[in-house]
Amino acid sequence: MVDDRKSAFNWQDPGIDWEKFSSGHLVHVYDNEGFFIQTVAVFLSMALRRKEAAVLIGTEEHRASLEQWLAADGLDLGELERSGQFVCLDARETLKKFMVDGAPDKALFFKVIGSVIARAEGGWAKVRAFGEMVAVLWAEGNHEGAIALEELWNQLGKIYSFTLLCAYPKMVFNSPGEAHAFSRACLAHSTIIL
């Protein structure tokens, strides 16, 4: 259920024209936590207001902040979840369902995440997903696992139609030896938002 009161967000978010991202694999590299939360909240809220599905796979802290923003924006998240239009998953718990020996297992990923996207795609015109699992892996030092997961998302995008927004805090790329891994992570995306 969407409350038709005026939105609390500025839909013309400075620097990000969400209208041109009807599909693709986007990454937001951020250094301001508040701007990051607002960016993701606008991304998800736009989907929900347009009768699109929104999938949120975030850390506990970020899920709480995003749910607070979305509720303040007049969205009835309980009703949206019951209808299947809004799906909210914990990033760490979801990772446990398909990671095997530090790497994402393709079959398990397609079973776990593929089924979420398939249900959302089956019931709604479009699907927008925000995923923070790659940032969790990167922060744990599992760069190869994060890159492999980015690539699995791309493979899933060949089967289902959705827009995926990933996010990494800029500080995770500050180590001198991470430049090559960071380049590989960026290459897995169609658009980089700084």
Order of alpha helices (4+ residues) and beta strands (2+ residues): beta-alpha-beta-alpha-alpha-beta-alpha-beta-beta-alpha-beta-alpha-alpha-beta-alpha-beta
